[in-house]
Amino acid sequence: MPELRPNCELCDKDLPPNALDARICSYECTFCAACVEHHLQNVCPNCGGGFEARPVRPARSWRETTGLAVDPPGTRRRHTPYSVAEIAECGPDRGDPSARTLTRAGSILGRRGESEERWPARR
């Protein structure tokens, strides 16, 4: 069951369970559509993956084991450890997420296979 995080991890915008502008990566990092488009260029600063629209969890229970009453949204607000400036330093052309692969050292391989450090080390 995906955790529905309550906020954008970059700008701290509220993203309730029915937010149509919530975006998540495969690790459930959560950002608003504006930050994904304008600051992140569809690259998660935490894991390097791409984003998809976060599904809406219906308020109404369609079955007795579904809905917000059974699986409430998360309440812990999270924030990426990277600033907008640090994200911008990684370059505007990070490419298609499906074409990127992480190496064991944590760098991202571009389309031609060259290794490039993309994200500053976590603090």
ZASEKE-25461 format. One record per residue (C-alpha): residue in three letters; z, x, y; residue number from 1. Coordinates in nm, 2 decimals. Example, Ala and Ser with C-alpha at 12.3 -4.5 7.8 and 13.67 -1.06 7.14 Angstrom:
2
<marpa: Ala, c3: 0.78, c1: 1.23, c2: -0.45, pami: 1>
<marpa: Ser, c3: 0.71, c1: 1.37, c2: -0.11, pami: 2>
# end
This chain:
123
<marpa: Met, c3: 0.00, c1: 0.00, c2: 0.00, pami: 1>
<marpa: Pro, c3: -0.10, c1: 0.17, c2: 0.33, pami: 2>
<marpa: Glu, c3: 0.17, c1: 0.22, c2: 0.59, pami: 3>
<marpa: Leu, c3: 0.08, c1: 0.03, c2: 0.91, pami: 4>
<marpa: Arg, c3: 0.20, c1: 0.28, c2: 1.16, pami: 5>
<marpa: Pro, c3: 0.30, c1: 0.11, c2: 1.49, pami: 6>
<marpa: Asn, c3: 0.13, c1: 0.34, c2: 1.74, pami: 7>
<marpa: Cys, c3: -0.15, c1: 0.58, c2: 1.83, pami: 8>
<marpa: Glu, c3: -0.03, c1: 0.93, c2: 1.74, pami: 9>
<marpa: Leu, c3: -0.20, c1: 1.08, c2: 2.05, pami: 10>
<marpa: Cys, c3: -0.16, c1: 0.83, c2: 2.34, pami: 11>
<marpa: Asp, c3: 0.13, c1: 0.62, c2: 2.19, pami: 12>
<marpa: Lys, c3: -0.05, c1: 0.29, c2: 2.24, pami: 13>
<marpa: Asp, c3: 0.10, c1: 0.01, c2: 2.04, pami: 14>
<marpa: Leu, c3: -0.11, c1: -0.08, c2: 1.73, pami: 15>
<marpa: Pro, c3: 0.04, c1: -0.39, c2: 1.58, pami: 16>
<marpa: Pro, c3: -0.07, c1: -0.50, c2: 1.22, pami: 17>
<marpa: Asn, c3: -0.35, c1: -0.71, c2: 1.36, pami: 18>
<marpa: Ala, c3: -0.49, c1: -0.44, c2: 1.60, pami: 19>
<marpa: Leu, c3: -0.87, c1: -0.42, c2: 1.56, pami: 20>
<marpa: Asp, c3: -0.89, c1: -0.08, c2: 1.74, pami: 21>
<marpa: Ala, c3: -0.65, c1: 0.10, c2: 1.50, pami: 22>
<marpa: Arg, c3: -0.82, c1: 0.39, c2: 1.31, pami: 23>
<marpa: Ile, c3: -0.67, c1: 0.58, c2: 1.01, pami: 24>
<marpa: Cys, c3: -0.77, c1: 0.89, c2: 0.81, pami: 25>
<marpa: Ser, c3: -0.72, c1: 0.93, c2: 0.43, pami: 26>
<marpa: Tyr, c3: -0.36, c1: 1.05, c2: 0.50, pami: 27>
<marpa: Glu, c3: -0.29, c1: 0.73, c2: 0.71, pami: 28>
<marpa: Cys, c3: -0.27, c1: 0.93, c2: 1.03, pami: 29>
<marpa: Thr, c3: -0.31, c1: 0.66, c2: 1.29, pami: 30>
<marpa: Phe, c3: -0.49, c1: 0.67, c2: 1.63, pami: 31>
<marpa: Cys, c3: -0.65, c1: 0.42, c2: 1.86, pami: 32>
<marpa: Ala, c3: -1.03, c1: 0.39, c2: 1.87, pami: 33>
<marpa: Ala, c3: -1.04, c1: 0.53, c2: 2.23, pami: 34>
<marpa: Cys, c3: -0.86, c1: 0.85, c2: 2.13, pami: 35>
<marpa: Val, c3: -1.07, c1: 0.89, c2: 1.81, pami: 36>
<marpa: Glu, c3: -1.39, c1: 0.86, c2: 2.02, pami: 37>
<marpa: His, c3: -1.30, c1: 1.04, c2: 2.34, pami: 38>
<marpa: His, c3: -1.06, c1: 1.31, c2: 2.23, pami: 39>
<marpa: Leu, c3: -1.08, c1: 1.36, c2: 1.86, pami: 40>
<marpa: Gln, c3: -1.46, c1: 1.31, c2: 1.80, pami: 41>
<marpa: Asn, c3: -1.38, c1: 1.14, c2: 1.46, pami: 42>
<marpa: Val, c3: -1.18, c1: 1.45, c2: 1.34, pami: 43>
<marpa: Cys, c3: -0.81, c1: 1.40, c2: 1.25, pami: 44>
<marpa: Pro, c3: -0.62, c1: 1.68, c2: 1.42, pami: 45>
<marpa: Asn, c3: -0.36, c1: 1.68, c2: 1.14, pami: 46>
<marpa: Cys, c3: -0.59, c1: 1.70, c2: 0.83, pami: 47>
<marpa: Gly, c3: -0.95, c1: 1.75, c2: 0.95, pami: 48>
<marpa: Gly, c3: -1.07, c1: 1.43, c2: 0.79, pami: 49>
<marpa: Gly, c3: -1.26, c1: 1.15, c2: 0.95, pami: 50>
<marpa: Phe, c3: -1.14, c1: 0.80, c2: 1.05, pami: 51>
<marpa: Glu, c3: -1.21, c1: 0.45, c2: 0.94, pami: 52>
<marpa: Ala, c3: -1.10, c1: 0.11, c2: 1.09, pami: 53>
<marpa: Arg, c3: -0.75, c1: 0.03, c2: 0.96, pami: 54>
<marpa: Pro, c3: -0.75, c1: -0.29, c2: 0.77, pami: 55>
<marpa: Val, c3: -0.56, c1: -0.59, c2: 0.92, pami: 56>
<marpa: Arg, c3: -0.27, c1: -0.71, c2: 0.71, pami: 57>
<marpa: Pro, c3: -0.26, c1: -1.09, c2: 0.73, pami: 58>
<marpa: Ala, c3: 0.05, c1: -1.24, c2: 0.88, pami: 59>
<marpa: Arg, c3: 0.01, c1: -1.54, c2: 0.64, pami: 60>
<marpa: Ser, c3: 0.09, c1: -1.48, c2: 0.27, pami: 61>
<marpa: Trp, c3: -0.22, c1: -1.57, c2: 0.07, pami: 62>
<marpa: Arg, c3: -0.02, c1: -1.51, c2: -0.25, pami: 63>
<marpa: Glu, c3: 0.36, c1: -1.49, c2: -0.29, pami: 64>
<marpa: Thr, c3: 0.33, c1: -1.11, c2: -0.32, pami: 65>
<marpa: Thr, c3: 0.12, c1: -1.04, c2: -0.01, pami: 66>
<marpa: Gly, c3: 0.14, c1: -1.06, c2: 0.37, pami: 67>
<marpa: Leu, c3: 0.36, c1: -0.91, c2: 0.64, pami: 68>
<marpa: Ala, c3: 0.68, c1: -1.08, c2: 0.51, pami: 69>
<marpa: Val, c3: 0.64, c1: -0.89, c2: 0.18, pami: 70>
<marpa: Asp, c3: 0.50, c1: -0.57, c2: 0.32, pami: 71>
<marpa: Pro, c3: 0.61, c1: -0.53, c2: 0.68, pami: 72>
<marpa: Pro, c3: 0.45, c1: -0.27, c2: 0.91, pami: 73>
<marpa: Gly, c3: 0.61, c1: 0.07, c2: 0.96, pami: 74>
<marpa: Thr, c3: 0.85, c1: 0.11, c2: 1.25, pami: 75>
<marpa: Arg, c3: 0.87, c1: 0.49, c2: 1.28, pami: 76>
<marpa: Arg, c3: 0.66, c1: 0.60, c2: 1.58, pami: 77>
<marpa: Arg, c3: 0.47, c1: 0.93, c2: 1.51, pami: 78>
<marpa: His, c3: 0.31, c1: 1.18, c2: 1.73, pami: 79>
<marpa: Thr, c3: 0.06, c1: 1.45, c2: 1.65, pami: 80>
<marpa: Pro, c3: 0.20, c1: 1.80, c2: 1.72, pami: 81>
<marpa: Tyr, c3: -0.13, c1: 1.89, c2: 1.90, pami: 82>
<marpa: Ser, c3: -0.19, c1: 1.83, c2: 2.27, pami: 83>
<marpa: Val, c3: -0.51, c1: 1.69, c2: 2.41, pami: 84>
<marpa: Ala, c3: -0.58, c1: 2.04, c2: 2.55, pami: 85>
<marpa: Glu, c3: -0.53, c1: 2.21, c2: 2.21, pami: 86>
<marpa: Ile, c3: -0.76, c1: 1.95, c2: 2.05, pami: 87>
<marpa: Ala, c3: -1.03, c1: 2.02, c2: 2.31, pami: 88>
<marpa: Glu, c3: -1.01, c1: 2.39, c2: 2.25, pami: 89>
<marpa: Cys, c3: -1.13, c1: 2.33, c2: 1.89, pami: 90>
<marpa: Gly, c3: -1.47, c1: 2.25, c2: 2.03, pami: 91>
<marpa: Pro, c3: -1.67, c1: 1.93, c2: 2.08, pami: 92>
<marpa: Asp, c3: -1.90, c1: 1.97, c2: 1.79, pami: 93>
<marpa: Arg, c3: -1.69, c1: 1.95, c2: 1.48, pami: 94>
<marpa: Gly, c3: -1.96, c1: 1.76, c2: 1.29, pami: 95>
<marpa: Asp, c3: -1.97, c1: 1.49, c2: 1.03, pami: 96>
<marpa: Pro, c3: -1.63, c1: 1.47, c2: 0.84, pami: 97>
<marpa: Ser, c3: -1.81, c1: 1.42, c2: 0.50, pami: 98>
<marpa: Ala, c3: -1.98, c1: 1.76, c2: 0.55, pami: 99>
<marpa: Arg, c3: -1.66, c1: 1.95, c2: 0.61, pami: 100>
<marpa: Thr, c3: -1.45, c1: 2.10, c2: 0.34, pami: 101>
<marpa: Leu, c3: -1.12, c1: 2.28, c2: 0.38, pami: 102>
<marpa: Thr, c3: -1.07, c1: 2.63, c2: 0.23, pami: 103>
<marpa: Arg, c3: -0.75, c1: 2.75, c2: 0.08, pami: 104>
<marpa: Ala, c3: -0.67, c1: 2.92, c2: 0.40, pami: 105>
<marpa: Gly, c3: -0.69, c1: 2.59, c2: 0.58, pami: 106>
<marpa: Ser, c3: -1.00, c1: 2.67, c2: 0.78, pami: 107>
<marpa: Ile, c3: -1.29, c1: 2.43, c2: 0.79, pami: 108>
<marpa: Leu, c3: -1.63, c1: 2.52, c2: 0.65, pami: 109>
<marpa: Gly, c3: -1.93, c1: 2.41, c2: 0.85, pami: 110>
<marpa: Arg, c3: -2.26, c1: 2.29, c2: 0.72, pami: 111>
<marpa: Arg, c3: -2.39, c1: 2.64, c2: 0.68, pami: 112>
<marpa: Gly, c3: -2.08, c1: 2.75, c2: 0.48, pami: 113>
<marpa: Glu, c3: -1.93, c1: 2.98, c2: 0.75, pami: 114>
<marpa: Ser, c3: -1.56, c1: 2.97, c2: 0.78, pami: 115>
<marpa: Glu, c3: -1.43, c1: 2.87, c2: 1.12, pami: 116>
<marpa: Glu, c3: -1.07, c1: 2.82, c2: 1.23, pami: 117>
<marpa: Arg, c3: -1.06, c1: 2.48, c2: 1.39, pami: 118>
<marpa: Trp, c3: -0.70, c1: 2.38, c2: 1.45, pami: 119>
<marpa: Pro, c3: -0.41, c1: 2.59, c2: 1.60, pami: 120>
<marpa: Ala, c3: -0.13, c1: 2.65, c2: 1.35, pami: 121>
<marpa: Arg, c3: 0.14, c1: 2.39, c2: 1.34, pami: 122>
<marpa: Arg, c3: 0.45, c1: 2.46, c2: 1.53, pami: 123>
# end
